[in-house]
Amino acid sequence: MAKARSPLWTDVDYEAPGKQVGFLHMPHSVTRSAYGTIPIPLAVIANGSGPTVLLMAGNHGDEYEGQAALCDFVRKVDPAEVQGRIIVLTATNLPAAVAGTRTSPLDDGNLNRAFPGDPTDGPTGKIAHYLDTVLFPMCDATHDFHSGGASLDYLTLATMRLSGDADLDRRARAALDAFAPPLAMVWAFTNEPTLSSACALSHKLIALGGEFGGRGAVRLEGIRVIEAGMRRFLDHLGVMEAPADLPPPPRPRYVEVPDRSWYVYAPERGLFVQAVDLGAEVEAGDLAGQVYFPEDPGRSPVPCHFRQSGLVICQRTMGRVERGDCVFHLARDID
């Protein structure tokens, strides 16, 4: 059965050569604007024949490194350098990006939990549906740039997710090698079919992602890794030659997250005091941290421990926690 048509529209011509910077218009009828739209920034750079690559940031609005790097890319890229087509979304979930929040202030929608979306959903679901029905089908590869946002901090890394298709996984691994981040992470389990990467994989796209900072700030190192890695990624795909002065790529350290036992969650509501730092190597059973109770100072702190041994690649940045908040997650080395 054919999927329903998206209500989003654009004046940008995906087939035209050159550089176009415009908008996806998402109808949004409210009291102050009965026939209004939400204009989501869209750039298309095309020249000749070749693959189509989608570069996107702002899937979560409080993750900034990809947004900054793609803004620079759109301004500076010369269409004459391109052999194929590059589609760029600098603020994919625009309402969230403008608000600086993980989820949209319009419907509290988390775009990276909304795929494949639906044209009758709220604004966030409509964006996911457009990507699933319009953009992903015209692409050969995509890179979705993330970071930890306001609540998490990550080591700088790029990622791929295992698809179950050996040939697609091989091509994704080659693209991740080409991107050459300092740390390359493989999601060895697919726990969320609503992720943008899972949706892209259902279209048989080479689908990379990554975490390039966190703390609700903008990490310069993350921007630099994206800028260099993106040019190597596009060169690998045959869309755009990497600059001659680009430094030789580092050899990535490969790690994986096998399952949920590599995550640590707060056991109680209170103030979380971590026992280790981001980037630490820990052993199963090591103390991860303790939850304190400033409102009940006579109560002993409640500890939580790592269930696996590995590298601390992510930590919570906010001191106050609720039971069930993720406070750390690990990854382990793979060959």
C-alpha positions in Angstrom: 0.0 0.0 0.0 1.3 3.4 -1.0 2.2 5.7 1.9 0.1 8.9 2.4 1.3 12.1 0.8 3.2 14.5 3.0 1.5 17.9 3.7 5.0 19.6 3.7 6.0 21.5 0.5 8.9 23.4 -0.8 9.8 25.8 -3.6 13.3 24.3 -3.8 13.7 22.2 -6.9 15.5 19.0 -5.9 16.4 18.3 -9.5 17.9 21.7 -10.4 21.7 22.2 -10.6 23.5 24.8 -8.4 23.0 25.9 -4.8 19.5 26.6 -3.5 18.8 27.7 0.1 15.2 27.8 1.0 12.6 26.1 3.2 10.4 23.2 3.7 7.0 24.6 4.6 5.0 22.7 7.2 1.4 23.9 7.5 0.6 24.9 11.0 -2.7 26.5 11.7 -3.0 28.4 15.0 -5.0 31.3 16.4 -2.4 33.9 15.4 -1.9 32.5 11.9 -4.7 30.5 10.4 -2.9 29.6 7.2 0.6 29.7 8.6 3.6 27.5 8.0 6.7 26.5 9.9 9.6 27.2 7.6 12.3 24.5 8.1 15.7 25.5 6.5 16.6 23.4 3.5 19.7 23.6 1.2 20.3 21.6 -2.0 23.7 21.6 -3.7 23.7 19.7 -7.0 25.9 19.3 -10.0 26.2 16.5 -12.6 25.4 12.9 -11.8 26.3 11.0 -8.7 25.0 9.9 -5.4 22.6 11.9 -3.2 23.6 12.4 0.4 21.4 13.9 3.2 23.3 15.8 5.9 21.1 16.7 8.9 21.4 18.3 12.3 19.0 19.7 14.9 17.1 16.4 15.1 17.2 17.3 18.8 17.2 21.0 19.2 19.7 21.3 22.1 22.5 19.5 20.1 24.5 22.2 18.4 27.8 21.1 16.9 26.2 19.6 13.8 24.0 22.7 13.4 27.0 25.0 13.4 29.1 22.8 11.1 26.4 22.5 8.5 25.7 26.2 8.5 29.4 26.8 7.6 29.2 24.0 5.0 26.2 25.5 3.2 27.7 28.9 3.0 31.1 27.8 1.8 30.4 24.9 -0.6 30.8 25.6 -4.3 28.4 23.6 -6.5 31.2 23.1 -9.0 33.0 20.9 -6.4 30.0 18.5 -6.2 29.3 15.4 -8.3 25.8 14.4 -7.4 23.5 16.1 -4.9 23.8 17.1 -1.2 20.7 17.9 0.8 21.2 19.7 4.0 18.9 20.2 7.0 20.6 22.5 9.5 17.7 22.5 12.0 15.6 19.5 11.2 13.2 19.9 14.1 13.1 23.7 13.8 10.8 24.4 16.7 13.1 22.5 19.1 16.2 24.1 17.6 14.9 27.6 18.0 13.8 26.8 21.6 17.1 25.1 22.4 15.3 22.0 23.7 15.5 18.3 23.0 11.8 18.1 22.1 9.5 20.4 20.2 7.7 23.1 22.2 4.7 22.7 19.8 3.8 19.1 20.7 6.6 17.9 23.0 7.7 15.7 20.1 11.0 13.9 20.1 11.8 13.7 16.4 14.3 10.9 16.9 11.5 8.8 18.5 8.9 9.7 15.9 9.8 7.7 12.7 8.3 6.8 10.4 5.8 9.5 11.3 2.4 10.2 10.0 0.9 13.1 7.9 -1.9 13.4 10.5 0.5 13.6 13.5 1.5 16.8 15.2 4.4 18.9 13.8 7.1 16.4 14.8 5.4 13.4 13.3 4.9 15.3 10.0 8.6 16.1 9.8 9.5 12.4 10.3 6.9 11.4 7.7 8.5 13.8 5.1 11.9 12.3 5.7 10.6 8.8 5.4 8.4 9.3 2.3 10.3 12.1 0.4 13.9 12.6 1.4 15.1 9.1 2.3 13.8 7.5 -0.9 15.8 9.9 -3.0 19.1 9.4 -1.1 22.0 6.9 -1.1 23.4 7.9 2.3 22.7 10.1 5.3 24.6 11.4 8.3 22.6 12.6 11.3 24.8 14.7 13.6 23.9 14.6 17.3 25.4 15.3 20.7 24.4 14.8 24.3 22.2 17.8 24.6 21.5 19.5 27.9 21.3 16.4 30.0 24.3 14.3 28.7 27.9 14.7 27.8 29.7 12.3 25.3 33.1 11.6 24.2 33.5 12.7 20.6 32.4 9.8 18.4 30.7 8.8 15.1 28.4 5.8 14.9 26.7 3.2 12.8 23.9 0.8 13.7 23.9 -2.8 12.6 21.1 -3.4 10.1 21.0 -7.2 9.7 22.0 -6.8 6.1 25.6 -7.9 5.8 26.4 -5.9 2.6 24.8 -2.7 3.9 26.7 -3.1 7.2 29.9 -3.6 5.3 29.3 -0.4 3.3 28.4 1.5 6.4 31.6 0.3 8.1 33.6 1.5 5.1 31.9 4.9 5.3 32.6 5.1 9.0 36.2 4.2 8.4 36.4 7.1 5.9 34.8 9.6 8.3 37.6 8.6 10.7 36.4 9.9 14.1 38.7 9.5 17.1 36.2 7.0 18.4 33.9 4.9 16.2 30.9 3.2 17.9 28.7 0.4 16.6 25.2 0.1 18.0 25.0 -3.7 18.1 21.4 -3.7 19.1 18.4 -1.9 17.5 16.1 -1.1 20.4 14.2 1.8 18.8 12.5 1.3 15.4 11.4 5.0 15.7 15.0 6.3 15.3 16.0 8.3 12.2 18.8 5.8 11.6 16.5 2.8 11.8 14.2 4.5 9.3 17.1 5.2 7.0 18.2 1.6 7.2 14.8 0.5 6.2 15.4 2.4 3.0 18.8 0.6 2.6 20.8 3.8 3.1 24.3 4.0 4.4 23.2 5.7 7.7 25.9 7.2 10.0 25.3 9.2 13.1 27.4 10.5 16.0 27.7 12.3 19.3 29.9 15.4 19.1 29.5 17.1 22.4 27.0 17.8 25.1 26.2 19.8 28.2 23.9 22.1 26.1 27.1 23.9 24.9 29.0 24.0 21.7 32.2 22.0 21.7 34.7 23.3 19.2 36.4 19.9 19.0 33.1 18.4 17.9 32.7 20.9 15.1 36.2 20.3 13.8 35.7 16.5 13.8 32.4 16.9 11.9 33.9 19.3 9.4 36.9 17.1 8.6 35.0 13.8 8.8 32.1 15.1 6.6 34.5 16.0 3.8 36.2 12.5 4.0 32.7 10.9 4.1 31.6 12.8 0.9 34.9 12.0 -0.8 34.4 8.3 0.0 30.9 8.4 -1.5 32.3 10.1 -4.7 30.2 13.3 -4.2 33.0 15.8 -3.4 36.7 15.5 -3.2 38.3 16.2 0.2 40.6 19.2 0.3 44.2 18.5 -0.5 45.3 20.1 2.8 43.0 17.9 5.0 45.2 16.2 7.5 45.5 12.4 7.2 42.7 10.6 9.0 43.3 9.1 12.4 42.8 5.4 12.9 39.5 5.2 14.9 39.2 3.2 18.1 36.2 0.9 17.5 33.8 0.2 20.3 30.3 -1.3 20.6 27.3 -1.1 22.8 26.0 -4.7 22.9 22.8 -4.2 25.0 21.1 -2.3 27.8 23.3 -3.8 30.5 25.9 -1.2 29.5 23.8 1.6 30.8 23.5 2.8 34.5 20.3 4.3 35.8 19.6 6.4 38.9 18.1 4.1 41.6 16.3 6.9 43.5 15.3 10.6 43.2 17.9 12.9 44.6 21.3 14.4 43.9 23.6 12.2 41.9 27.3 12.3 42.8 29.4 10.5 40.2 32.3 8.3 41.2 34.2 8.3 37.9 34.7 10.7 35.0 33.9 10.6 31.3 36.6 8.6 29.5 37.4 6.4 32.5 37.9 2.6 32.1 35.9 0.7 34.6 35.3 -2.9 35.8 32.0 -4.6 36.4 30.9 -4.0 40.0 32.8 -0.7 40.3 30.9 2.2 42.0 29.3 4.5 39.4 28.0 7.0 41.9 25.6 7.6 44.7 22.3 9.4 45.1 22.3 11.8 48.0 19.3 13.3 49.8 19.9 16.9 50.8 16.3 17.2 51.9 16.9 14.2 54.3 20.5 14.6 55.4 20.4 11.7 57.9 19.6 9.2 55.1 22.6 7.2 53.8 23.4 7.7 50.0 22.1 5.0 47.7 24.9 3.6 45.5 24.7 2.3 41.9 27.3 0.2 40.1 28.5 -0.7 36.6 27.2 -4.0 35.5 29.9 -4.4 32.7 33.5 -3.5 32.1 34.4 -0.9 29.5 34.9 2.7 28.5 32.7 5.5 30.0 31.6 7.2 26.8 28.6 9.1 28.2 27.7 10.7 31.5 24.8 12.7 32.9 25.5 16.5 33.3 22.6 17.4 35.6 23.0 16.8 39.3 19.4 16.2 40.3 18.0 12.9 39.1 14.8 11.0 39.1 14.7 7.2 39.4 15.3 5.8 35.9 17.4 8.7 34.6 20.5 7.5 32.7 23.6 8.6 34.5 26.3 6.7 32.5 26.8 4.4 29.6 29.7 2.3 28.6 31.1 0.7 25.4 33.6 -2.1 24.9 36.5 -2.4 22.4 36.0 -4.5 19.3 38.4 -5.5 16.6 
